[in-house]
Amino acid sequence: MTTLQTAIPDDVHEALIAQAARQNISVDALVSRTLRAAVAFPLLGLNVEERAIRGNWEDFDRIMARVADVPPIAGDER
């Protein structure tokens, strides 16, 4: 295993700590998972542009129609 050091903004660090706590995992584990997913995504040939081209607005509308039309949970508002 390799150790990676980086400087990140304080707000990002606080968000990492909060997210790791919500998932009940260490910050290291959260960062490792996230980096693994980010690196694996293009390696699998699934970059965002290619996936977008394969997208279908009818499918999107059909799926979104299943989402309940209710107000957001407190704290999720914009």
PENOR-V708439 format. One record per backbone hydrogen bond with DSSP energy under -1.0 kcal/mol. CO is the residue of the C=O (numbers start at 0). NH is the residue of the N-H. Records with the same first field share a line. If there is no record, write none. Layout:
CO=NH, NH
This chain:
8=12
9=13
10=14
11=15
12=16
13=17
14=18
15=19
16=20
17=21
18=22
19=24
25=29
26=30
27=31
28=32
29=33
30=34
31=35
32=36
33=37
34=38
35=39
36=40
38=42
39=43
40=45
41=44
46=50
47=51
48=52
49=53
55=59
56=60
57=61
58=62
59=63
60=64
62=65
63=66
67=69
72=75
